[in-house]
């Protein structure tokens, strides 16, 4: 993954798969800000991270999707996974997923 993406984004996509959860969290935080330029490359990785074994990684993936939606990126493909994340056992994951869903809904309204 990351092939064809901008070089900086491609590197972040690689770090999002790092064995170290802290590295994944840091990469996801950055992807939330720059992912709008390559949503086709970034969203699939964020969706994978929503299923990570580490709650902090799942929460950061949901937050990144919400950031991207606020910036106008089309991330509607993430809605089913975010709805599932809104049922996560971890409270922060649930909160971030719910906020991301709200951001996506607001972005959709602005596009109409």
Secondary structure, 3 states (H helix, E strand, C coil): CCCCCCHHHHHHHHHCCCCCHHHHHHHHHHHHHHHHHHHHHHHHHHHHHCCCCCHHHHHHHHHHHHHHHHCCCCCHHHHHHHHHHCCCCCHHHHHHHHHHHHHHHHHHHHHC
